[in-house]
Amino acid sequence: MIKGVVFDFDGTLTELRLDFERMRHEILKTLSRYVPVDRLNGKKSLYIIEMIHALAEGCDPETARAI
């Protein structure tokens, strides 16, 4: 039985093998299909999930659902 799960995304407990930069690039590429690129530029400093929510808030309901 699993009693707990540890997520170590800063690499202190185990070697980090996720390519966050590539993931971010792919997410931005996908988002650019729904929102103008200039709206993405101002959001790049946010965490991805915060950026997605911020971008969806400024869109019509159908586009927000797609995002």
N, CA, C and O atoms as a GROMACS GRO file, in nm:
protein
  268
    1MET      N    1   0.084  -0.117   0.000
    1MET     CA    2   0.000   0.000   0.000
    1MET      C    3   0.090   0.125   0.000
    1MET      O    4   0.188   0.132   0.074
    2ILE      N    5   0.055   0.222  -0.081
    2ILE     CA    6   0.129   0.349  -0.087
    2ILE      C    7   0.082   0.436   0.028
    2ILE      O    8  -0.037   0.461   0.044
    3LYS      N    9   0.178   0.483   0.108
    3LYS     CA   10   0.145   0.568   0.223
    3LYS      C   11   0.176   0.715   0.196
    3LYS      O   12   0.130   0.803   0.269
    4GLY      N   13   0.254   0.742   0.094
    4GLY     CA   14   0.288   0.879   0.063
    4GLY      C   15   0.362   0.890  -0.068
    4GLY      O   16   0.418   0.792  -0.118
    5VAL      N   17   0.361   1.008  -0.125
    5VAL     CA   18   0.430   1.034  -0.250
    5VAL      C   19   0.506   1.165  -0.233
    5VAL      O   20   0.453   1.263  -0.181
    6VAL      N   21   0.631   1.165  -0.276
    6VAL     CA   22   0.713   1.284  -0.267
    6VAL      C   23   0.742   1.334  -0.408
    6VAL      O   24   0.789   1.258  -0.492
    7PHE      N   25   0.715   1.461  -0.432
    7PHE     CA   26   0.749   1.523  -0.559
    7PHE      C   27   0.869   1.612  -0.534
    7PHE      O   28   0.864   1.703  -0.450
    8ASP      N   29   0.976   1.588  -0.605
    8ASP     CA   30   1.102   1.660  -0.585
    8ASP      C   31   1.139   1.731  -0.714
    8ASP      O   32   1.221   1.682  -0.792
    9PHE      N   33   1.079   1.847  -0.737
    9PHE     CA   34   1.103   1.916  -0.862
    9PHE      C   35   1.222   2.012  -0.857
    9PHE      O   36   1.254   2.075  -0.957
   10ASP      N   37   1.286   2.023  -0.743
   10ASP     CA   38   1.403   2.111  -0.739
   10ASP      C   39   1.534   2.032  -0.740
   10ASP      O   40   1.642   2.091  -0.733
   11GLY      N   41   1.525   1.899  -0.747
   11GLY     CA   42   1.644   1.818  -0.762
   11GLY      C   43   1.723   1.792  -0.635
   11GLY      O   44   1.837   1.746  -0.643
   12THR      N   45   1.666   1.818  -0.518
   12THR     CA   46   1.739   1.796  -0.394
   12THR      C   47   1.744   1.650  -0.353
   12THR      O   48   1.840   1.608  -0.287
   13LEU      N   49   1.645   1.571  -0.388
   13LEU     CA   50   1.640   1.431  -0.347
   13LEU      C   51   1.679   1.334  -0.458
   13LEU      O   52   1.725   1.223  -0.431
   14THR      N   53   1.661   1.376  -0.580
   14THR     CA   54   1.688   1.288  -0.694
   14THR      C   55   1.729   1.372  -0.814
   14THR      O   56   1.706   1.493  -0.816
   15GLU      N   57   1.787   1.310  -0.912
   15GLU     CA   58   1.827   1.382  -1.034
   15GLU      C   59   1.703   1.420  -1.113
   15GLU      O   60   1.619   1.336  -1.144
   16LEU      N   61   1.693   1.546  -1.145
   16LEU     CA   62   1.579   1.597  -1.220
   16LEU      C   63   1.600   1.571  -1.369
   16LEU      O   64   1.701   1.613  -1.426
   17ARG      N   65   1.507   1.502  -1.431
   17ARG     CA   66   1.520   1.468  -1.573
   17ARG      C   67   1.413   1.532  -1.660
   17ARG      O   68   1.408   1.506  -1.780
   18LEU      N   69   1.328   1.613  -1.602
   18LEU     CA   70   1.226   1.681  -1.680
   18LEU      C   71   1.284   1.805  -1.745
   18LEU      O   72   1.357   1.881  -1.681
   19ASP      N   73   1.253   1.826  -1.871
   19ASP     CA   74   1.303   1.943  -1.943
   19ASP      C   75   1.195   2.052  -1.937
   19ASP      O   76   1.112   2.064  -2.027
   20PHE      N   77   1.198   2.129  -1.828
   20PHE     CA   78   1.096   2.231  -1.807
   20PHE      C   79   1.098   2.338  -1.914
   20PHE      O   80   0.993   2.389  -1.952
   21GLU      N   81   1.214   2.373  -1.964
   21GLU     CA   82   1.221   2.474  -2.070
   21GLU      C   83   1.150   2.425  -2.197
   21GLU      O   84   1.078   2.501  -2.261
   22ARG      N   85   1.172   2.300  -2.231
   22ARG     CA   86   1.104   2.245  -2.350
   22ARG      C   87   0.954   2.236  -2.327
   22ARG      O   88   0.875   2.268  -2.416
   23MET      N   89   0.914   2.194  -2.206
   23MET     CA   90   0.771   2.188  -2.175
   23MET      C   91   0.708   2.327  -2.188
   23MET      O   92   0.602   2.342  -2.248
   24ARG      N   93   0.775   2.427  -2.131
   24ARG     CA   94   0.725   2.564  -2.138
   24ARG      C   95   0.715   2.610  -2.284
   24ARG      O   96   0.616   2.672  -2.323
   25HIS      N   97   0.818   2.579  -2.365
   25HIS     CA   98   0.818   2.616  -2.506
   25HIS      C   99   0.698   2.553  -2.578
   25HIS      O  100   0.629   2.620  -2.655
   26GLU      N  101   0.674   2.426  -2.554
   26GLU     CA  102   0.563   2.357  -2.620
   26GLU      C  103   0.428   2.412  -2.575
   26GLU      O  104   0.335   2.424  -2.656
   27ILE      N  105   0.416   2.446  -2.448
   27ILE     CA  106   0.291   2.505  -2.398
   27ILE      C  107   0.269   2.642  -2.462
   27ILE      O  108   0.158   2.673  -2.505
   28LEU      N  109   0.374   2.723  -2.468
   28LEU     CA  110   0.362   2.855  -2.532
   28LEU      C  111   0.326   2.842  -2.679
   28LEU      O  112   0.246   2.920  -2.731
   29LYS      N  113   0.384   2.744  -2.747
   29LYS     CA  114   0.354   2.721  -2.888
   29LYS      C  115   0.206   2.684  -2.904
   29LYS      O  116   0.140   2.733  -2.996
   30THR      N  117   0.155   2.600  -2.817
   30THR     CA  118   0.014   2.561  -2.823
   30THR      C  119  -0.076   2.680  -2.792
   30THR      O  120  -0.175   2.701  -2.861
   31LEU      N  121  -0.042   2.757  -2.688
   31LEU     CA  122  -0.123   2.873  -2.652
   31LEU      C  123  -0.126   2.977  -2.764
   31LEU      O  124  -0.226   3.047  -2.780
   32SER      N  125  -0.019   2.986  -2.841
   32SER     CA  126  -0.014   3.086  -2.948
   32SER      C  127  -0.116   3.059  -3.057
   32SER      O  128  -0.143   3.146  -3.140
   33ARG      N  129  -0.174   2.940  -3.058
   33ARG     CA  130  -0.283   2.912  -3.153
   33ARG      C  131  -0.413   2.980  -3.109
   33ARG      O  132  -0.503   2.999  -3.190
   34TYR      N  133  -0.421   3.016  -2.981
   34TYR     CA  134  -0.544   3.071  -2.926
   34TYR      C  135  -0.537   3.219  -2.891
   34TYR      O  136  -0.639   3.288  -2.894
   35VAL      N  137  -0.419   3.267  -2.858
   35VAL     CA  138  -0.404   3.408  -2.818
   35VAL      C  139  -0.287   3.470  -2.894
   35VAL      O  140  -0.193   3.400  -2.930
   36PRO      N  141  -0.293   3.601  -2.918
   36PRO     CA  142  -0.184   3.667  -2.989
   36PRO      C  143  -0.052   3.654  -2.911
   36PRO      O  144  -0.051   3.654  -2.788
   37VAL      N  145   0.056   3.642  -2.984
   37VAL     CA  146   0.188   3.622  -2.923
   37VAL      C  147   0.223   3.736  -2.827
   37VAL      O  148   0.288   3.712  -2.725
   38ASP      N  149   0.182   3.858  -2.858
   38ASP     CA  150   0.215   3.970  -2.770
   38ASP      C  151   0.152   3.953  -2.632
   38ASP      O  152   0.206   4.004  -2.533
   39ARG      N  153   0.039   3.884  -2.622
   39ARG     CA  154  -0.021   3.856  -2.490
   39ARG      C  155   0.061   3.752  -2.415
   39ARG      O  156   0.063   3.753  -2.292
   40LEU      N  157   0.129   3.664  -2.486
   40LEU     CA  158   0.212   3.563  -2.421
   40LEU      C  159   0.339   3.626  -2.362
   40LEU      O  160   0.383   3.586  -2.254
   41ASN      N  161   0.396   3.722  -2.432
   41ASN     CA  162   0.523   3.781  -2.390
   41ASN      C  163   0.516   3.841  -2.250
   41ASN      O  164   0.612   3.829  -2.173
   42GLY      N  165   0.405   3.903  -2.216
   42GLY     CA  166   0.392   3.964  -2.084
   42GLY      C  167   0.367   3.865  -1.974
   42GLY      O  168   0.370   3.901  -1.856
   43LYS      N  169   0.343   3.740  -2.008
   43LYS     CA  170   0.307   3.639  -1.909
   43LYS      C  171   0.418   3.536  -1.884
   43LYS      O  172   0.401   3.447  -1.801
   44LYS      N  173   0.528   3.546  -1.953
   44LYS     CA  174   0.631   3.442  -1.946
   44LYS      C  175   0.694   3.425  -1.809
   44LYS      O  176   0.751   3.320  -1.781
   45SER      N  177   0.683   3.526  -1.723
   45SER     CA  178   0.745   3.513  -1.590
   45SER      C  179   0.656   3.438  -1.493
   45SER      O  180   0.702   3.399  -1.385
   46LEU      N  181   0.531   3.416  -1.528
   46LEU     CA  182   0.438   3.346  -1.439
   46LEU      C  183   0.459   3.196  -1.446
   46LEU      O  184   0.513   3.143  -1.543
   47TYR      N  185   0.414   3.127  -1.341
   47TYR     CA  186   0.407   2.982  -1.350
   47TYR      C  187   0.311   2.948  -1.462
   47TYR      O  188   0.218   3.024  -1.490
   48ILE      N  189   0.332   2.835  -1.527
   48ILE     CA  190   0.251   2.797  -1.644
   48ILE      C  191   0.102   2.799  -1.612
   48ILE      O  192   0.024   2.856  -1.687
   49ILE      N  193   0.061   2.737  -1.502
   49ILE     CA  194  -0.082   2.729  -1.472
   49ILE      C  195  -0.141   2.868  -1.448
   49ILE      O  196  -0.254   2.895  -1.488
   50GLU      N  197  -0.064   2.957  -1.383
   50GLU     CA  198  -0.111   3.095  -1.363
   50GLU      C  199  -0.122   3.168  -1.496
   50GLU      O  200  -0.216   3.244  -1.518
   51MET      N  201  -0.026   3.144  -1.585
   51MET     CA  202  -0.028   3.207  -1.715
   51MET      C  203  -0.150   3.162  -1.795
   51MET      O  204  -0.217   3.244  -1.858
   52ILE      N  205  -0.179   3.033  -1.792
   52ILE     CA  206  -0.294   2.981  -1.866
   52ILE      C  207  -0.423   3.043  -1.815
   52ILE      O  208  -0.508   3.084  -1.894
   53HIS      N  209  -0.438   3.050  -1.683
   53HIS     CA  210  -0.559   3.111  -1.626
   53HIS      C  211  -0.569   3.259  -1.663
   53HIS      O  212  -0.677   3.306  -1.698
   54ALA      N  213  -0.458   3.331  -1.656
   54ALA     CA  214  -0.459   3.474  -1.690
   54ALA      C  215  -0.495   3.495  -1.836
   54ALA      O  216  -0.570   3.588  -1.868
   55LEU      N  217  -0.444   3.411  -1.924
   55LEU     CA  218  -0.475   3.424  -2.067
   55LEU      C  219  -0.620   3.388  -2.094
   55LEU      O  220  -0.686   3.453  -2.176
   56ALA      N  221  -0.671   3.286  -2.029
   56ALA     CA  222  -0.810   3.243  -2.051
   56ALA      C  223  -0.909   3.349  -2.004
   56ALA      O  224  -1.015   3.365  -2.064
   57GLU      N  225  -0.875   3.421  -1.897
   57GLU     CA  226  -0.965   3.524  -1.844
   57GLU      C  227  -0.993   3.633  -1.946
   57GLU      O  228  -1.102   3.690  -1.945
   58GLY      N  229  -0.898   3.662  -2.032
   58GLY     CA  230  -0.916   3.771  -2.128
   58GLY      C  231  -0.976   3.728  -2.261
   58GLY      O  232  -0.976   3.806  -2.356
   59CYS      N  233  -1.026   3.606  -2.269
   59CYS     CA  234  -1.077   3.553  -2.396
   59CYS      C  235  -1.227   3.532  -2.391
   59CYS      O  236  -1.289   3.530  -2.284
   60ASP      N  237  -1.284   3.515  -2.509
   60ASP     CA  238  -1.426   3.480  -2.515
   60ASP      C  239  -1.442   3.340  -2.455
   60ASP      O  240  -1.345   3.263  -2.450
   61PRO      N  241  -1.564   3.304  -2.410
   61PRO     CA  242  -1.586   3.176  -2.342
   61PRO      C  243  -1.540   3.054  -2.420
   61PRO      O  244  -1.484   2.961  -2.361
   62GLU      N  245  -1.563   3.051  -2.550
   62GLU     CA  246  -1.523   2.934  -2.629
   62GLU      C  247  -1.371   2.918  -2.633
   62GLU      O  248  -1.319   2.807  -2.619
   63THR      N  249  -1.299   3.029  -2.654
   63THR     CA  250  -1.153   3.023  -2.656
   63THR      C  251  -1.100   2.988  -2.518
   63THR      O  252  -1.004   2.912  -2.506
   64ALA      N  253  -1.159   3.043  -2.413
   64ALA     CA  254  -1.116   3.013  -2.276
   64ALA      C  255  -1.129   2.864  -2.248
   64ALA      O  256  -1.041   2.806  -2.186
   65ARG      N  257  -1.237   2.802  -2.292
   65ARG     CA  258  -1.254   2.657  -2.274
   65ARG      C  259  -1.148   2.580  -2.350
   65ARG      O  260  -1.096   2.480  -2.300
   66ALA      N  261  -1.114   2.625  -2.469
   66ALA     CA  262  -1.012   2.558  -2.550
   66ALA      C  263  -0.875   2.567  -2.483
   66ALA      O  264  -0.797   2.471  -2.482
   67ILE      N  265  -0.847   2.684  -2.427
   67ILE     CA  266  -0.718   2.702  -2.359
   67ILE      C  267  -0.711   2.611  -2.240
   67ILE      O  268  -0.611   2.610  -2.168
   0.00000   0.00000   0.00000
